[in-house]
Amino acid sequence: MVGLWNRALGDMACHVMHPIFTAMKLQYPIKVIGSSTPVMPDSAPNAEIVHLTYPERKKPKEIKINLPEVQVSWFDGGLKPQYPENWPVVRNQQSGVLFHGTKDILICGEYGTDPALLSGRIPDLPKTLRRITVSHEQDWIRACKESPESRVPTASDFKDAGPFNEMVVMGVLAVRLQSLNKVLYWMAQI
């Protein structure tokens, strides 16, 4: 399970959930349910909780383990997931991500900043994703100017941003339709 907490889903999910989306090789959720304080017609509710379930994913070549079904839970408006027993007092961050694994819990801030394992272990893992040395906007302009034959995709490529955005909108939809008291099932066009 992955837990997140922050401000409005439709506003902040692209900043907070990106580490989850990329690290866990997520695409489209298969079901979602949401609840919130009263829904307002022109803005996000004051607080909301959304649970998205993702199917088992195909194991990429570079990963040695299976990627089972996973639940991602979003909390905002002051609502937070239950902190683990060994939560460090010094980690008083306003938003972040909890990755609940079988051996440890990884925590990080928005954009995946300040990652740490709650056990205190320090992982020795290479950085495999391309780092942006300029702004995201400049990265996009660079990709537009490169020839299609040798183009390096942007760090936030449309093939990833499409499913990612669909996930966020699905969560917003679940909150807007919460009065149905139903789990919403999603059959994405993959």
Order of alpha helices (4+ residues) and beta strands (2+ residues): beta-alpha-alpha-beta-beta-beta-beta-beta-beta-alpha-alpha-beta
